[in-house]
Amino acid sequence: MSAWFREAPPPLLEDAVRIAVDFLDRTGEIDDLDEACQFLVNKVSFMIAQGQRNRLLLANRAIAAYQRYREARTIELSLVS
């Protein structure tokens, strides 16, 4: 990880995560804000590390990944109970 990640989040990361959180919050898909933010930051950081620089693409892919994660978690919880 580069040194600029250690201090403040880069604007690209911050913008993409903010877009994703705003969308997911407005659609009522966030149950736990801390968990959602951590998930989205991890996904967006990974894509940035791979070279992606388009903030809307980053946000959209993170949203889709979170929706898949949430669906899988819901199915898993319904199987347990």
N, C-alpha and C positions, 0 to 999 in steps of 0.2 A: 504494500500500500504506500502511496506516495505521501510526502510530508504535508502537503496541503490538505489532506483528509484529517490530520490529527488536530488541527486547530478549530476552524469553523467549517461547517458544511459548505461545499462549493455551491455557487448559485444554481448550477444545473441540477444538482441533487435536490436542493431545497425546493426549486420550482416544480420539478417533476413530482416530488412527494406531496407538495401542497396541492397540486392539481388533483392527484389521485385521492387524497384524503377528503378534499372538498366534495368531489363527486360521490365517493362512497358514503360520506356523511349525509349528503342531501338525499341519497336514495335509501337511507336507513340500513345500510349493510354493515355498519360498524357496531359491534357489541362492546368490545374492549378497545378503547382508543390507543392505549399503550402497546398492546399486542399488534394492532393493525399498523401503527407507525413503524414499529420495529420490523415487521414483515416487509412493508413497502420500502423502507430504507435499505434493507438487505437486498431486495430484488433490484432496485434501481442502481445501487452501488455496483452490483455484479454486472449489470448491463453496461454501465459506464466503463468499468474495467475492461469490458470486451470491446470498447471503442464506440459505442452508440452515443450520439450527441444531440439527438432530436428530443426535446423535452416532452412533446406531445406523444411521440411514440413510446418513450420511456414510461410516461404516466399511463397510457392505455395498456401497455403490456403488464405493468404492475397491477393495474386494476383487474385485468383478466386473471392473472395469477392469484390474486387475493380472492376473487370470486370462486375459483376452482378450489382453493385451499379451504375456504369457508364451507363450500358444499361437501367436500370430503370430510371435514370435521363434523358437520351435521349428520352425515350418514353414519360415521363411526360412533357418535354419541347415541344415535337411535338404535344401533346394534347392541350397545352395551346395556342400555336400559330396558 
